[in-house]
Amino acid sequence: MGYPETLRVDVSQYCIDNGQPEETTSCPIALAVRKMYPDSSISVDGDLNIDGYRYFSDVAMEFVSKFDSGMSVQPQAIIFTMESDED
């Protein structure tokens, strides 16, 4: 399956309420992405990983940091950009 170079992930209140802090496969962002790609391997460790493709977002890193430390987070759309293999 091909994935887009940029990806909009809508993190809903449902995903926040059901997300697990410090769990890379069941945080709110992972739950939101799983709705989009239910048959894919998904994890979030600051970056978003979908079937081996890595996406980056400063907004997501801040969101994960707040959520994992127990701070309040709000539903929001997060734009991810696929990391290039070229450095």
C-alpha positions as CSV (number, residue, x, y, z in Angstrom):
1,M,0.0,0.0,0.0
2,G,1.3,3.5,-0.8
3,Y,1.0,6.3,1.7
4,P,0.8,10.0,1.0
5,E,3.7,12.3,1.5
6,T,1.6,14.4,3.9
7,L,-1.0,13.0,6.1
8,R,-3.8,14.8,8.1
9,V,-4.7,13.0,11.3
10,D,-7.9,14.1,13.1
11,V,-7.4,13.3,16.8
12,S,-10.9,13.2,18.3
13,Q,-12.1,13.4,21.9
14,Y,-12.9,9.7,21.6
15,C,-9.3,9.0,20.7
16,I,-8.1,11.1,23.6
17,D,-10.5,9.5,26.1
18,N,-9.5,6.0,25.0
19,G,-5.8,6.6,24.4
20,Q,-3.2,5.1,26.8
21,P,-0.2,7.3,27.9
22,E,3.2,6.0,27.0
23,E,1.8,3.2,24.8
24,T,3.1,3.6,21.3
25,T,0.3,1.5,19.7
26,S,-2.6,2.9,21.6
27,C,-2.0,6.6,22.2
28,P,-4.6,9.0,20.8
29,I,-2.7,9.6,17.6
30,A,-2.3,5.9,17.0
31,L,-6.0,5.3,17.6
32,A,-6.9,8.1,15.1
33,V,-4.5,6.7,12.4
34,R,-5.9,3.1,13.0
35,K,-9.3,4.4,11.9
36,M,-7.7,5.5,8.6
37,Y,-5.6,2.4,8.1
38,P,-7.2,-0.4,10.1
39,D,-5.0,-3.2,8.6
40,S,-1.7,-1.4,9.1
41,S,1.0,-1.7,11.7
42,I,0.9,1.7,13.5
43,S,3.0,3.1,16.4
44,V,3.8,6.6,17.6
45,D,7.1,7.3,19.4
46,G,7.2,11.0,18.7
47,D,7.3,10.1,15.0
48,L,4.4,8.3,13.4
49,N,5.2,4.9,11.9
50,I,2.8,3.2,9.5
51,D,4.0,-0.1,8.0
52,G,7.6,1.1,8.2
53,Y,7.0,4.6,6.8
54,R,8.0,7.4,9.2
55,Y,6.1,10.6,9.5
56,F,7.2,13.7,11.5
57,S,5.3,16.5,13.1
58,D,6.5,19.0,15.7
59,V,2.8,19.4,16.8
60,A,2.5,15.7,17.3
61,M,5.7,15.5,19.4
62,E,4.3,18.3,21.7
63,F,0.9,16.5,21.8
64,V,2.5,13.2,22.8
65,S,4.7,14.9,25.4
66,K,1.7,16.6,27.1
67,F,-0.5,13.5,26.9
68,D,2.1,11.2,28.3
69,S,2.8,13.6,31.2
70,G,-0.9,13.8,32.1
71,M,-1.5,17.3,30.8
72,S,-4.8,18.2,29.1
73,V,-4.9,17.9,25.3
74,Q,-7.6,18.9,22.9
75,P,-9.0,17.3,19.8
76,Q,-7.1,18.6,16.8
77,A,-5.9,17.9,13.3
78,I,-2.2,17.1,13.0
79,I,-0.4,17.3,9.7
80,F,2.5,14.8,9.3
81,T,5.2,14.9,6.7
82,M,6.8,11.7,5.5
83,E,10.5,11.6,6.3
84,S,12.7,11.3,3.3
85,D,15.3,8.6,2.9
86,E,17.7,11.3,1.6
87,D,19.8,13.2,4.1
